[in-house]
Amino acid sequence: MTYCVFTAVTGSSLDALRDNLKPVPYDESVKAYCFTNLGGYVAPDGWEKVLVDDAKIKDLDVSPSQRNRLLARSIKLRPDWYIPSYRSFAYLMWVDGNVEFLKPPIVFFQEVIPKGSQYRKTPFFATFTHHERTSMAQELTAIVQMRPEEISQLEALEAKCREVKFRDDLGLMETCVVIRSVNRFMNRFNETWWDLLIMSGLRDQITLPIALHMYRKIFSVNSLVYRWRASEAADMHVMDWPKAPWVHRLSHTSKI
């Protein structure tokens, strides 16, 4: 079984980015990719740099200031577009640039993924619970307060919620770390999450509960929300977070 951890460093200023991403501990069972559109960027130890362009998103109507953000989001939500030999991996772990591994990534994979999971047949998704807010409604309120110019995009997202009869009962998730299995079910889910992100003004966090709701029959989300917490010897550190966060773990009911 093979694993992949990946991240993205996109932008126009090396000075603003060079100190964010930290080295990743080496493990022979985990491939670590750092995707970037910066030719001069030198990836920290343990990361294999992969240069990317915006060919997959070039037709999307976004402002120049949003294009780098959209490129990073596309790598995060559509890994099948970018990861070399994508289908050769069993599980993927996305990490934001503010995540520092304190142990090899394989430790985190082994803690979170249920033992004996058949990854080709089993949809699996894990991410952190939000460290402040507990519902999408709370997040919407926070966004309107901080960025009132995004109200029109949020109205489109609210219309989608009504269309799919969204129930705001999954909590709110912090997607700085996302673990997924690689199979056709998750590919469909990734496509849905991406479509919602484009609708919402590039917000992956607020669209995730909606995407999960739309796939309740696959994930059996209501009965399959687990919480895992790092021990005192934490597996990773999220910069500026005071404590190790909790994790949402969602997987297929027949494989529990």
N, C-alpha and C positions, 0 to 999 in steps of 0.2 A: 504494500500500500504506500502511495506517495502523497506528499503534502506540499502545499505551496503557500507562502506568505507573501503578500504584495502590498505596495503602497505607491503613491504618486507625489512627485515634486514638480509642480508646474508654475509658471510665472514668467516675469520678465526681468527680475532683479535677483541676481545670485546673492547679493549682500543680505537681502531680507530672508533668504531661505537656507543659507549654508549651515546654520547652527541648529536647525530644527530637528532633522532626522538623526537618530542615534544608531550606532552599530547594532547589528543583530547577532546573537550568539550562533555559532556554526553548529549545524547538525546535519549529518549526511542524508537523513530521511526527509529533510525539508529544503525545498528550493525557495530562495528569497529574491524577489524581483523589485527593483525600484524603477518605475516608469517616469520618464521626464521628457519635456520638450526643450530642455536647456542643454545645448551641446557642450558647454563648458562645465557642467555640474559634475562633481566627483562624489559618487555615492559612498557613504560610510562603510566601514569594514563589514563584511558578511552579506552585503546587498550587491546583486548583479544589476548594473545599470542597463536599462532598455530604452532607447530613444523612440519616441512616438510623435506623430503629428496629429492634426485635427481633421483628417480625412473623413472619419466616421461622423463628425458633427458639423462639417463645413456648411451644410445646407440649412442648419437651424438658425433661426432669427434671434440672435442674442447680441448684446452690446459688446464692443471690444473688451471692456473691463470684465465682462462675465465669461469670456471665452476660455480663459485658463481655468476658471472654476468649473465650467461645464466639462472641460477635458478631464479634469480629475474625477468628477462625478461619473463620467462615462466609464472610466477605468474601474471605478469602485462597483458600479451597478451592472456593467456589462463586461465582466472579465473574459468572456468568450471571444470578444473582439481583439483582445490584446495579449493574453498570456500564451507564450509559446507552448505548443503541444498541450493545449488546454485540457483535452479529454484524457490525457494520460494521468491526471491527478485525481485522487479520491476526494480530498477536501481542500478548500481554499480558506485562507484567513486574510481579510483586508485589515490593515491598520492605518489610522491617520498618522500624520507626521509627528504628532505630539505624544505618541505611544512609544515607550521605551521597554524593551524586553529585559527582564532581570534574570531570566532563565531561558534556555533554548525553547523556541516556539513549540517543539514537539510536546513539551510538558503541558502546555495549555490545551493543545489538541486532545491529548489523552485524558485530561481532566473533564473536558466538556462533552466530548463525543461519547454517546452510549456504547459500551462494549458490545461487540458482535453485530454492529450495524452493517447492513448491506447497502453500501453507499450508492451503487448503481440503481437500486430500486427504491431507496428510502430518501424522501425529501428531508433535508435537515437544515436548520437555520438557528444560529445563536448570536446574541448581541447583548450589550449591557442595558440594564434598566437605567432610565434617566436619573441623574443624581439630584434633581430638584423638583421636576414636575411629574405628575402621575397620569395625565390624560392628554389626548390630542386637543381637547377644548382649551385646556390651560396653555398649551403651546401656541394655539391660534391667538389667544389673548395677548401673550407675550410678544408675538411677532407684530401684531397690530400696534402695540405700544411702542415697539422699538423701530419698526419700519412701516409706517402708515402708507407709504407709497406702494406697498405690495398688496393692498386690499383687493384690487381688481383680480389679481391672480388667485388670491385665496377664495374669492367668490366662485371662481371656476372650480376650485377643488371642493368647495362645499356642495356645489351642484352635483359633482361626481359622487360625493358621499350619499346624497339623497338617492341618486340613481341606483347605487349598489346596496342601499339599505344598510349603511355602515353603522355598527354599534361600537361606541367608544368604550369598550370594556377590556381592551388588551393592555392598557397602560401605555406609557410613553417610553421609547427606547433611545439610547444614546449610541449612535452607530459609528463610534470611533474604532470599534473592533467588530467585524462581521465574519462569522464562520459559516460556510455553506458546503453541502455536498455537491458533487458534479454529476448531474444526470439530467434527463430530458424534463423532469418535473421542475427542477430548479432553474433550468434555462427558461422555461415559460414564466416562472415567477419573476426572474430577473428582467425579462422583457416588460412585464406588467409594471413592476416597480419603476423602471426607466420611463415608461410612458407617463406615469403619474408625476414623476419628477419634472418632466418637460412642461407639464400642465401647471405645476405649482410654483414656478419661479426658481427651479433648481434646488428644492428643499427635499433632501433624501430622508431626513429624520421624521418629518411630519407626514410623509407619504407612506412610510413603512407600515404603520398599523392598518392603513386602508388596503394596501397590497396583501397583507396577511389575512385581513377579513375576506377579501375576494377569493382566497384559497383555503378557506376553512375546511372544505371537504377533503383537501389533501393533507393539511397540517393537523386537523382536529385541534385547533388552537386552544379552545376553551379548556380542555383537559390536559394539555401538554405544555404548560408554562412552568418551567423549573427555575429554581434560583440557586446559583452557586456562588460562593464567595472565596476569594483568595485567602490563604492562611497568612499568618504573620510574615512568613517567608514568601512574599507575593511573587507571582509569576511575571507580572508586568506592572509598569508604573505609567499612569496617565498624568502628564505634567499639569500642575496646578490643581489637581484633585486631592483633597485631604485624605481620602480613604479609598481602599480598593472597592470598586463598584460591584453590584450584583449583576447577574447574567440572566437573560431570557434564553431558554433553550426550547426550541420547537421542533418536534420530529413526528414521524408517522406512527399512528396509534398501534399498528400491527407489529411494530418492532420494539416496543417498550419492554 
